[in-house]
Amino acid sequence: MSDNLLLSDLGDTIDALAPELQDLQRDLHAHPELSRGEVRTTALVDARLQAAGIRTRRLPVSGLVADLGAEQPAYRVALRADLDALPVGERSGLAWASRTEGICHACGHDVHVSAAVGAALALKAHEDRLRERGVAVRLLFQPAEEVIPGGAVELVADGALEGVDAIFAVHCDPSLDVGSVGLRDGAITAAADRVVVHLSGRGGHTSRPHLTEDLTFALAKVVTELPAVLSRRLDPRTAFALVWGEVHAGQAANVIPSSGTVAGTLRMLDATAWTTVGPLLAEAVEHVVAPYAVTAVLEHIQGVPPVVNDEEAIEVLRHAAEGMGLSPVGTPQSLGGEDFAWYLREVPGAMARLGTRSPGGHTYDLHQGDLVVDEGSVVQGARLLAGAVMAGVVKAAPERSVADR
């Protein structure tokens, strides 16, 4: 059977699953769970996969690994979906909006999970074809993508990539219409670190700043001057961005506090500069606060390297998209971070941007409580992920044999 017929059959199977997948996405959206607490989400996915006869293995707290296809494969493809939501209050107004105060799926991980479940169920329905070709599929339902260190590090250490030849994932993109798939060879995201600066000093009355170590003023200097210093010490081609998200100091207008903290993210397009920026960051903090006699403690938590898509894997996704009736389009590198990058340091693969905007509709932003995705994106994500398996099989499996393992 030709690869186009294989993709067509898979697409038909996924279309038949569409109502169930959309119901699953609504259920997950209404019951979001934070990083490393995705217990209900894990149980829901596990129950559905086991009901289909798919082998699963639960991780200690949340997350699971599932396998189907050939038991002694010549070629194994992994599909990854992330489970966690964000500590963001929902403002979408949807009937299936989050029922948990202050938590919602503001990054679309409910779409990722539902799409991966759909791909798994469709591939299970055609498992005989996978086995004929000596192909296995591993599904990684990963906890804790939104925190540092992310769950990808744990899955790699757990051996989830053992025997895997390629890995694929999707990420929601509300700037693309549903049915479009953003593809980019090479780096598609940036390195992303967490930066926290703690200041301490002798506080006092605001009427006598000269008798104190004016910590609030020093903290303001860190907020404004640290990014400025880095802009003159880093090669502009690194395309870095140090942006603050938290500032904490003081409780009264007439009291200079004795401690304060500022926290944010440092993002860089250049992977080489990312590995060496730590000492420069520490030096810059000390120089910025030195005139104010406060004590500074820097926390620089290295997060994730850029997601670097493999050229051949992108071609597999392009073939899968076209064979599944989707529209592949070019997409730029962003300053967003994604711990899928850790998998790509172990095996080749690629992440695609999945269009979630209703044609002619509003363009939302990720990590915002008003995010609304077109429900058709769940089905399209399942089509792309399942298609990537079959398209990769046709490309790679004939060149391999079980003996090659």
C-alpha positions in Angstrom: 0.0 0.0 0.0 1.3 3.5 -0.9 2.2 6.0 1.7 -0.6 8.3 0.5 -3.2 5.6 1.1 -1.8 4.9 4.5 -2.1 8.6 5.4 -5.6 8.7 3.9 -6.7 5.7 6.0 -5.2 7.3 9.2 -7.0 10.6 8.4 -10.3 8.8 8.1 -9.8 7.1 11.4 -9.0 10.3 13.1 -12.0 12.1 11.6 -14.2 9.4 13.1 -12.6 10.1 16.5 -13.1 13.8 16.3 -16.1 14.1 18.7 -14.3 12.1 21.3 -11.1 14.0 21.0 -12.9 17.4 21.3 -14.8 16.1 24.4 -11.4 15.1 25.9 -9.9 18.5 25.2 -12.9 20.2 26.9 -12.6 17.9 29.9 -8.9 18.6 30.2 -9.5 22.3 29.8 -12.0 22.4 32.5 -9.7 20.5 34.9 -6.2 22.0 34.6 -3.4 20.9 36.8 -0.1 22.5 37.6 3.4 21.1 36.9 4.1 17.8 38.6 0.6 17.6 39.9 -1.1 16.4 36.7 -2.6 13.3 38.5 -6.1 13.5 37.1 -4.9 14.3 33.6 -2.5 11.3 33.7 -5.2 8.9 34.9 -7.7 10.1 32.2 -5.2 9.5 29.4 -4.0 6.2 30.9 -7.5 4.8 31.1 -8.3 5.7 27.5 -5.1 4.3 26.1 -5.5 1.1 28.2 -9.1 0.7 27.0 -7.7 0.7 23.4 -5.2 -2.0 24.3 -2.2 0.2 24.3 0.6 -0.7 26.8 1.2 2.1 29.4 3.7 2.7 32.2 2.9 5.4 34.8 5.6 7.6 36.1 5.9 8.0 39.9 3.7 11.1 40.4 2.3 12.2 37.0 3.0 11.5 33.4 3.1 8.2 31.5 4.9 6.4 28.7 2.9 4.3 26.2 4.0 1.9 23.5 2.3 0.2 20.5 3.4 -1.4 17.3 6.2 -3.9 16.8 7.7 -5.4 19.9 11.2 -5.8 18.3 11.2 -2.9 16.0 13.6 -1.8 13.3 12.3 1.8 13.7 10.7 3.5 16.7 9.0 6.9 16.6 8.2 8.9 19.7 5.4 11.4 20.0 5.5 13.9 22.9 2.7 15.8 24.6 3.0 18.0 27.7 0.3 17.8 30.5 0.6 20.8 32.7 -1.4 24.1 32.9 -0.3 27.5 34.1 -1.0 29.5 37.3 -3.1 31.9 35.3 -6.8 32.7 35.9 -9.1 32.0 32.9 -11.0 34.8 31.2 -12.2 33.0 28.1 -15.9 32.8 28.9 -16.1 29.3 27.5 -18.7 26.8 28.8 -15.8 24.4 29.6 -13.6 27.1 31.1 -11.3 26.1 34.0 -13.1 25.1 37.2 -10.0 25.6 39.2 -9.4 29.2 40.4 -6.2 30.7 39.2 -5.2 27.8 36.9 -5.9 27.3 33.2 -4.5 25.8 30.0 -3.3 29.1 28.7 -0.6 27.5 26.6 -2.8 24.9 24.9 -1.3 21.7 26.4 -4.9 20.3 26.6 -4.8 20.4 22.8 -1.4 18.8 22.7 -2.6 15.9 24.9 -5.8 15.4 23.1 -4.0 15.4 19.7 -1.5 12.8 21.0 -4.3 10.6 22.3 -6.0 10.8 18.9 -2.8 9.9 17.1 -2.3 6.9 19.5 -5.8 5.6 19.0 -5.6 5.9 15.2 -2.2 4.3 15.0 -3.5 1.5 17.3 -6.4 0.9 14.8 -3.7 0.4 12.1 -1.2 -1.5 14.3 -1.0 -4.4 11.9 0.5 -2.1 9.3 3.1 -0.9 11.8 4.0 -4.4 12.8 4.3 -5.5 9.2 7.0 -2.8 8.7 8.8 -3.4 12.0 7.7 -0.1 13.4 6.9 0.9 17.0 5.4 4.1 18.5 6.2 5.5 21.9 4.0 8.2 23.4 5.5 10.5 26.0 2.8 12.2 28.1 5.2 14.5 29.9 4.6 16.4 33.1 6.1 19.9 34.0 7.0 21.5 30.7 6.2 25.0 32.2 8.8 24.9 35.0 12.6 24.7 35.3 13.9 22.1 35.3 11.2 20.6 33.1 9.8 17.1 32.9 11.7 16.3 29.7 14.9 16.0 31.7 13.2 13.4 34.0 11.9 11.4 31.1 15.3 11.3 29.4 16.9 10.1 32.6 14.1 7.5 33.0 15.1 6.0 29.7 12.1 7.1 27.7 14.2 7.6 24.6 15.9 4.3 24.6 15.6 2.7 21.2 13.9 5.8 19.8 15.0 6.8 16.3 13.0 10.1 15.9 10.7 12.2 18.0 7.9 14.7 17.1 5.7 17.2 18.9 3.3 20.1 18.2 2.9 23.4 19.9 -0.2 25.6 19.6 0.3 28.8 17.6 -2.7 31.2 17.9 -1.2 33.4 15.2 -1.8 30.6 12.5 -5.2 29.6 11.2 -6.4 26.1 12.0 -5.2 23.8 9.3 -1.9 25.5 8.9 1.3 24.0 10.3 4.4 26.1 10.9 7.7 24.4 10.0 11.2 25.6 10.4 14.5 23.7 9.8 17.0 24.5 12.5 16.3 26.5 15.7 12.7 27.3 16.2 12.8 28.5 19.8 15.3 30.2 22.1 17.3 29.2 25.1 15.4 30.3 28.3 16.7 30.7 31.8 15.3 31.9 35.1 17.1 34.8 36.7 16.4 35.9 40.3 18.3 38.7 42.1 17.9 38.9 45.9 19.0 42.1 47.6 19.5 42.7 51.3 20.7 45.7 53.3 20.1 48.0 56.3 16.6 49.4 56.0 15.1 52.3 57.7 12.8 55.4 57.5 12.3 57.0 54.1 13.1 60.4 55.7 16.7 59.2 56.2 17.8 57.3 53.0 21.4 58.5 53.6 21.5 56.5 56.8 20.3 53.3 55.2 21.2 51.1 52.3 18.4 52.1 50.0 17.4 48.7 48.8 14.3 49.7 46.8 16.3 52.2 44.7 19.0 49.6 44.2 16.4 47.1 43.1 15.0 49.5 40.6 18.6 49.9 39.2 18.8 46.1 38.8 15.5 46.1 36.9 16.6 48.8 34.4 20.4 48.6 34.3 21.1 44.9 34.2 19.5 44.5 30.7 21.3 47.6 29.6 24.7 46.3 30.8 24.2 43.0 29.0 23.2 44.8 25.8 26.7 46.3 25.8 28.6 43.2 26.9 26.9 40.6 24.7 27.3 40.2 20.9 24.1 41.7 19.4 23.8 38.6 17.3 22.9 36.6 20.4 19.5 38.4 20.3 19.0 38.2 24.0 16.1 39.5 26.1 16.1 39.8 29.9 12.6 40.6 31.0 11.3 40.8 34.5 8.0 39.3 35.7 8.2 39.7 39.5 9.4 42.6 41.7 8.9 42.3 45.5 10.1 44.8 48.1 8.6 46.5 51.1 5.1 46.7 52.7 4.8 50.4 53.7 5.3 53.6 51.8 7.4 55.2 54.5 9.7 52.3 55.2 12.9 51.4 53.3 12.8 47.6 53.3 15.8 45.4 54.3 15.2 42.8 51.5 13.8 42.6 48.0 13.7 40.3 45.0 13.4 40.7 41.3 12.8 37.6 39.0 12.5 37.2 35.3 13.7 35.2 32.3 16.8 35.5 30.1 16.2 34.3 26.6 18.8 33.9 23.8 18.7 32.8 20.2 22.4 31.8 20.3 23.1 28.5 21.9 26.8 29.0 22.3 26.4 32.4 24.1 23.8 30.7 26.3 26.4 28.3 27.7 28.8 31.0 28.7 26.6 33.9 29.9 26.5 32.9 33.6 29.8 34.6 34.8 29.0 37.8 32.8 25.5 38.0 34.5 27.0 37.6 37.9 29.6 40.3 37.2 27.0 42.7 35.9 24.8 42.3 39.0 27.7 43.1 41.3 28.6 46.2 39.3 25.1 47.5 39.2 24.4 47.3 42.9 27.9 48.3 44.2 27.3 52.0 44.6 24.4 51.3 47.0 26.2 49.1 49.4 23.5 46.4 49.4 24.3 42.7 49.2 23.2 40.8 46.1 22.7 37.1 45.6 22.1 35.9 42.1 20.2 32.8 41.2 20.8 31.9 37.5 18.9 28.7 36.8 19.7 27.4 33.4 16.5 26.3 31.8 16.4 24.9 28.2 18.5 25.2 25.1 16.9 26.2 21.8 14.7 23.6 20.1 16.7 22.7 17.0 14.7 20.9 14.4 16.4 18.2 12.3 16.2 18.9 8.5 15.0 15.3 7.6 12.4 15.4 10.4 11.0 18.6 9.0 10.7 17.0 5.6 8.8 14.1 7.3 6.4 16.7 8.9 6.0 18.5 5.6 5.1 15.2 3.8 2.7 14.3 6.7 1.0 17.7 6.6 0.5 17.6 2.9 -0.7 14.0 2.9 -3.2 14.8 5.7 -4.7 17.9 4.0 -2.9 20.5 6.1 -1.0 23.5 4.9 2.7 23.7 5.8 4.0 27.2 6.0 7.3 28.8 7.1 7.6 30.1 10.6 10.2 32.3 12.4 12.4 31.5 15.3 10.9 32.8 18.5 12.3 33.8 21.9 10.0 31.3 23.6 11.6 28.4 25.5 10.5 24.7 25.2 12.0 21.7 27.1 11.3 19.6 24.0 14.9 20.8 23.2 16.3 18.2 25.7 14.9 15.3 23.6 16.4 16.7 20.5 19.8 16.6 22.1 19.4 12.8 22.3 17.7 11.9 19.1 16.7 13.7 15.8 13.2 15.1 15.5 11.2 18.2 15.1 8.5 20.4 16.7 5.8 21.9 14.5 3.6 24.9 15.2 -0.1 24.0 15.1 -2.5 26.6 13.9 -5.3 27.2 16.4 -6.8 30.5 15.2 -10.3 30.4 13.7 -10.1 31.8 10.1 -11.0 35.4 10.3 -11.1 35.3 14.1 -9.2 37.0 16.9 -5.5 36.5 17.3 -4.9 35.5 20.9 -1.6 35.3 22.8 -0.2 32.3 24.7 0.1 32.5 28.5 -3.0 34.7 28.7 -6.2 33.8 30.4 -8.4 34.8 27.4 -6.8 32.2 25.1 -9.4 30.4 22.9 -8.4 27.7 20.4 -10.4 26.6 17.4 -11.6 23.1 18.3 -10.7 21.8 14.9 -7.0 22.1 15.9 -7.3 19.0 18.1 -8.1 16.9 15.1 -5.5 18.5 12.9 -2.9 18.0 15.6 -3.8 14.3 15.7 -3.6 14.1 12.0 -0.1 15.6 11.9 1.3 13.5 14.7 -0.1 10.2 13.3 1.0 11.3 9.8 4.5 11.9 11.0 4.8 8.3 12.2 3.6 6.9 8.9 5.5 9.4 6.7 8.7 8.6 8.7 8.1 4.9 8.4 7.9 5.1 4.6 11.0 7.2 4.5 13.2 5.3 7.0 11.9 1.8 7.6 12.8 0.3 4.2 16.4 1.2 4.9 16.5 -0.6 8.3 16.0 -4.1 9.5 15.6 -5.6 13.0 19.1 -6.9 12.7 20.3 -3.3 12.4 19.2 -2.7 16.0 
